[in-house]
Amino acid sequence: MRLSLFQIEKISKALGDSNRLKILNYISGKGGCGECSALQEIIGLAQPSVSHHVKILIESGLISAEKDGRNYNYTLNTGVLNEYTDSLRQLA
């Protein structure tokens, strides 16, 4: 799969925020899967702000969400992340 310029731009914008990088780092550190309830504590923001950042990461394709009862679990989409880094390498 090759990312379009639009997808590269969307991912780049999603990665341009330290809170979203913290979310990705947390999920990555948890073996690629993290719980929604822990994100608020990790980032130190109110729940609506956390939801905003998570929504941007989902829309960019970097993470996916799966409902588990009342909570969500987030999974890192390593395929999209690998395609993104490959696309950036091709620019060099």
C-alpha positions in Angstrom: 0.0 0.0 0.0 1.3 3.4 -0.9 0.1 6.5 1.0 -1.3 9.5 -0.9 0.1 12.9 -0.3 -3.2 13.8 1.5 -2.6 10.8 3.9 1.0 11.8 4.5 -0.2 15.4 5.3 -2.9 14.1 7.7 -0.4 11.9 9.5 2.2 14.6 9.7 -0.3 17.0 11.2 -1.4 14.3 13.7 2.2 13.8 14.7 2.8 17.5 15.1 1.4 17.6 18.7 3.2 16.5 21.8 0.0 15.2 23.4 -0.7 12.9 20.5 3.0 11.7 20.5 2.5 10.9 24.2 -0.6 8.8 23.3 1.3 6.9 20.6 4.3 6.4 22.9 2.0 5.0 25.6 0.2 2.7 23.2 3.5 1.5 21.7 5.0 0.9 25.2 2.0 -1.3 26.0 2.8 -3.6 23.2 0.7 -1.7 20.7 -2.6 -1.7 22.6 -3.6 0.8 25.3 -6.7 1.6 27.3 -8.7 4.8 27.1 -9.0 5.2 30.9 -5.2 5.5 31.2 -4.8 8.2 28.6 -6.2 11.0 30.7 -3.7 10.2 33.5 -0.8 9.8 31.0 -1.4 13.1 29.2 -2.7 15.2 32.2 -5.6 16.7 30.2 -9.4 16.7 30.7 -11.3 13.8 29.1 -12.8 16.0 26.3 -9.2 17.1 25.3 -8.0 13.5 25.3 -11.0 12.5 23.1 -10.1 15.3 20.7 -6.5 14.0 20.3 -7.6 10.4 20.0 -10.1 11.3 17.3 -7.3 13.0 15.2 -5.1 9.9 15.6 -7.9 7.6 14.5 -8.8 9.8 11.5 -5.2 9.8 10.4 -5.1 6.0 10.6 -2.4 5.8 13.2 -4.6 4.1 15.8 -7.8 2.1 15.7 -10.4 1.9 18.5 -12.3 -1.1 19.8 -15.1 -0.8 22.3 -14.8 -3.0 25.3 -17.9 -2.6 27.5 -17.9 1.1 28.5 -14.3 1.6 27.6 -12.2 1.7 24.4 -9.0 0.0 23.7 -6.7 1.6 21.1 -4.3 -0.3 18.9 -1.3 1.2 17.0 -1.6 0.6 13.3 2.0 -0.3 12.6 1.3 -0.8 8.9 0.3 2.8 8.4 3.2 4.0 10.5 5.6 1.9 8.5 4.2 3.2 5.2 4.5 6.8 6.5 8.1 6.4 7.4 8.8 4.7 4.1 7.2 7.6 2.3 9.4 10.0 4.2 12.5 8.0 3.3 11.6 8.3 -0.4 11.8 12.1 -0.1 15.4 11.9 1.0 
